[in-house]
Amino acid sequence: MTGRILVLGGGFAGLWSALAAARARATFGADLEIVLVNDTPWHSIRVRNYEADLSDTRVALDDVLGPVGVRHLQGRVTGIDVESRSVAYEADGSAQNIGYDRLVFALGSRLARPPIPGLAEHGFDVDTHDAAIRLNEHIARLGADASTVLVVGGGLTGIETAAEMPGKLRAAGVATPRVILADHAPRIGSDMGAEAMPVIEEALAALGVETRGGVSVVAVDATGATLAGGERIEAATVVWCAGMRAHPLTSAFPLERDRLGRLPVNPTLKIRGLRAEFAAGDVA
Ligand SMILES: Cc1cc2nc3c(=O)[nH]c(=O)nc-3n(C[C@H](O)[C@H](O)[C@H](O)COP(=O)(O)OP(=O)(O)OC[C@H]3O[C@@H](n4cnc5c(N)ncnc54)[C@H](O)[C@@H]3O)c2cc1C
């Protein structure tokens, strides 16, 4: 094969796609240009965003891509035209275009933020590196007053965030941390299956994390959250970890997406019905 492989996104899926393409190019001696577009200079090890020390959770993309000859463009992808095989992006304040022979679409996902009153203003999250830094700075600023944290969302991200929280609060100066992990579902960790749930519950209990199932948050403010039915949970910090949506640019492809906005792909990750476009990671 000759031509250009264009990878959109430098997360796990995009970075591995670019590196695998570079390995295949070296193995088979193909005449290929490989280009990766990402909106920041970083590959963020997003799965570690719940940690207290985030200093080594980002890797400079140039350090990884440069040595294997993958070109890295820093820019924000704004559109994809499957007909003309071109991608629009913004870089240095100007609109640019780049064509492709093969496309790997890997722009990832975003936390789903429902229109709950107060959530946008007062809620915290660990969806991105910047958001995770903001949460850690907020807790450090509150110090001993950070005593209660409500984590909403009992999936992997919420469980990890809640599990790390007692340690973070103690480090901030809270003598007796209170961490509550709440979810719509009757039990925490229900997505992970019946065998996992008791293990998760035991581990959270050992850490002193309270769990609440069947909870629906209807409002968030600076001092806590209000639940359906009127119950109030006072908490200096509310961390939203409930649900994800695939990147909105999945709408650039002429296909029906699933309830999380993901594209249908075949077993080689080629987007169903298309010839030159692949999707990987949280968008697929
Ligand atoms: C705290 C936390 C813990 C998690 N724990 C686990 C776990 O234990 N196990 C697990 O399997 N999953 C876990 N996940 C989910 C996991 O992080 C995702 O499944 C994974 O990051 C998906 O990789 P991706 O490459 O598809 O997308 P992403 O990692 O989201 O990468 C997308 C990339 O695209 C870039 N980008 C986005 N929009 C644009 C644009 N318009 N233009 C250019 N670039 C753009 C982003 O900057 C990013 O570099 C966790 C997530 C979080 C937040």
The ligand as an ORCA input file, in Angstrom:
! r2SCAN-3c Opt
* xyz 0 1
  C     -10.806      8.069     35.484
  C     -11.031      7.033     34.425
  C     -10.761      5.710     34.701
  C     -10.964      4.747     33.710
  N     -10.657      3.453     34.021
  C     -10.776      2.521     33.066
  C     -10.391      1.178     33.326
  O      -9.979      0.835     34.438
  N     -10.513      0.263     32.307
  C     -10.969      0.621     31.073
  O     -11.038     -0.221     30.158
  N     -11.332      1.889     30.790
  C     -11.249      2.838     31.751
  N     -11.599      4.131     31.457
  C     -12.070      4.447     30.076
  C     -10.864      4.650     29.155
  O     -10.136      5.774     29.606
  C     -11.353      4.881     27.727
  O     -12.039      3.718     27.310
  C     -10.178      5.147     26.804
  O      -9.508      6.336     27.204
  C     -10.656      5.261     25.365
  O      -9.559      5.514     24.535
  P      -9.741      6.292     23.187
  O      -8.403      6.359     22.544
  O     -10.887      5.756     22.422
  O     -10.204      7.770     23.603
  P      -9.525      8.876     24.502
  O      -8.625      8.299     25.513
  O     -10.681      9.731     24.927
  O      -8.627      9.697     23.471
  C      -9.184     10.571     22.523
  C      -8.097     11.520     22.052
  O      -8.640     12.389     21.070
  C      -8.322     13.733     21.378
  N      -9.393     14.575     20.839
  C     -10.685     14.656     21.245
  N     -11.375     15.504     20.464
  C     -10.503     15.957     19.546
  C     -10.628     16.827     18.407
  N     -11.798     17.421     18.084
  N      -9.538     17.062     17.647
  C      -8.361     16.456     17.937
  N      -8.186     15.622     18.972
  C      -9.245     15.372     19.762
  C      -8.216     13.759     22.898
  O      -7.396     14.830     23.353
  C      -7.552     12.418     23.163
  O      -6.151     12.490     23.053
  C     -11.445      5.108     32.420
  C     -11.720      6.460     32.150
  C     -11.528      7.412     33.132
  C     -11.828      8.867     32.798
*
